[in-house]
Amino acid sequence: MEGEANSIGPLDITRVMAAIPHRYPMLLVDRVAELIPDRSITAIKAVTINEGFFQGHFPGRPIMPGVLIVEALAQAAGILAVESLGLAGSGKLVYFMSIDGVKFRKPVEPGVLLTLEAEFVQKRSRVCKFAGKARIDGELAAECEFTAMIADPPKA
């Protein structure tokens, strides 16, 4: 992936927030290391003890909930989709449609940089399928496939 001619990155938190509507406490992507439009993204989540979920998951043994690891992968994929389709700043949302084959391989603890890798498996104008992998120091922590729909936000 490195050195790809049409790659974009790194993208800072301002650019991340321009691509997806998530905000604290649900924004789970801190930066994008590399984005290759129409292909893949590598993003980073700095996992710190200050995350609110560590208070209860689990006291004495803090572990990032698996559903939030999958959500972080989906947010990275959402950035990939929005940037690839030229929709940054458009207000479009990326909604989960399905999540398949989720496997958790290693617990995600405070103090790590979680590398989020997502790639297109299939891309249409409104529905995209992705493969995602979360890694810690190169070791696989979680993986899944998911499908998402790009849509307008609900009317107020």
Secondary structure, DSSP 4 states (H G I P E B T S, - for coil): -TT-TT-B--B-HHHHHHH----TTS----EEEEEETTTEEEEEEE--TTSGGGGTS-TTS----HHHHHHHHHHHHHHHHHHHTT-TTS--EEEEEEEEEEEE-S---TT-EEEEEEEEEEE-SSEEEEEEEEEETTEEEEEEEEEEEEEPPPP-
